[in-house]
Amino acid sequence: MSPIPTAGAPAKTIEFWFEFGSNYSYLSVMRIEDEAARRGVKVVWKPFLLGPIFRSFGWETSPFVLQKAKGDYVWRDMARLCRKYGLIWRQPSVFPRTAVLALRVALVGAEKPWMNEFCQRIMRLNFALDQDIGSEAAVKDVLRQLGLPADAVVAEAQSEANKLRLREQTEAAQARGIFGAPMFFVGDEMFWGNDRLDDALDFAAGSP
Amino acid sequence: MSPIPTAGAPAKTIEFWFEFGSNYSYLSVMRIEDEAARRGVKVVWKPFLLGPIFRSFGWETSPFVLQKAKGDYVWRDMARLCRKYGLIWRQPSVFPRTAVLALRVALVGAEKPWMNEFCQRIMRLNFALDQDIGSEAAVKDVLRQLGLPADAVVAEAQSEANKLRLREQTEAAQARGIFGAPMFFVGDEMFWGNDRLDDALDFAAGSP
């Protein structure tokens, strides 16, 4: 069993780097807080833009689009994994969806109590309901569902300072060697993909 | 529990497509027969050449070489996974190693009782001992360790008919949409990567 952190002890943490356009990030967004809580691990949410990182490899879009055989496989894999995890799945008719505003809002909300629910709702729009996540209307609608002041949150998200922060977070991702999403860090130990979420959390919890 | 196939019933089978140069194939070669036996599943070994498939994507070598950040990650990931599975790991000083003769021998041996042991020994040379697997001497040495007539097996492997069979098997891999290794098929259901070996075997065994 994972130890429950005692008051005053430094919390065991995992950094969760993710993108709303990334289908494997969907699986981790839906699972991570429950799985982390079971192990007494705190999640540090790190939204970033995958597009600039792909472009640094010379890719204009997702490798799942660039490589047709891999792309066909990924949708089959997603259907199976969602069934396994009990998640709703609908293959998005637009892929990858850009979600710059939603990522900026996620940066504003990263340490707020509504972060997990906001991210899950954006992900459900994209991968369970096949709906737009890029528009201001879509993002504000989710914020209102959470009882939040949508106009004020979006205004903060669209401030120059916050826009810059998202660019800087994306540059930090690249500097740390992040080449895809989701990516997990426990200290300097990097774990790639939803397939490594449990290993990363076990490592964070100090399990063998 | 997986049902034990009764005499006369069609065996539950999994196709295992692999390459000796592929590090994630190493993990599956070392694990598959034990894991399949536990579930009453028969393994159909399908050696093929990954090089022509990568070249069809315009890649002259492994994506782990072409993408440095991903490559750096893969070696760390391999070290962790080998520890988890109790396998010896040494990062190969030459990667990816070509192993055309060893793959031709594997094609000769695919339904022979020595197949599993031959493949495990070739994989250990590459990924546990960091030794050449491409030379005739290396392949014959492994065959002799198994008490096999090395000269006769290699002569059969190098026959024009067998060389053609490996090319045809590689073309069949491509026609089925195989884009990497290891790849598993249960009927038409395709599973990619050592990370899906257990799911693929459960599917083959008819488990939920």
Interface residues (C-beta under 8 A of the other chain):
Chain A: F57 Q67 A69 K70 D72 Y73 R76 D77 R80 K84 G177 I178 F179 G180 E189 M190 F191 W192 D195 R196 D199
Chain B: F57 Q67 A69 K70 D72 Y73 R76 D77 R80 K84 G177 I178 F179 G180 E189 M190 F191 W192 D195 R196 D199
